């Protein structure tokens, strides 16, 4: 949310929970900037999450 770089979640340098969501960062610098003012970078239009998100199964792991 700081520099708007698109990254794969597994490549995130850091993550931070805020307002019921987890934000992921490309670098520790972007993480620190977010932590200094999360209201600026958090999306106020998103409602707080009410239930945990479960990952979809990896289709390559299915055996037929």
Secondary structure, DSSP 8 states (H G I E B T S, - for coil): --S-----GGG-SEEEEETTEEEEESSHHHHHHHHH-HHHHS-TTS----S-------GGG---
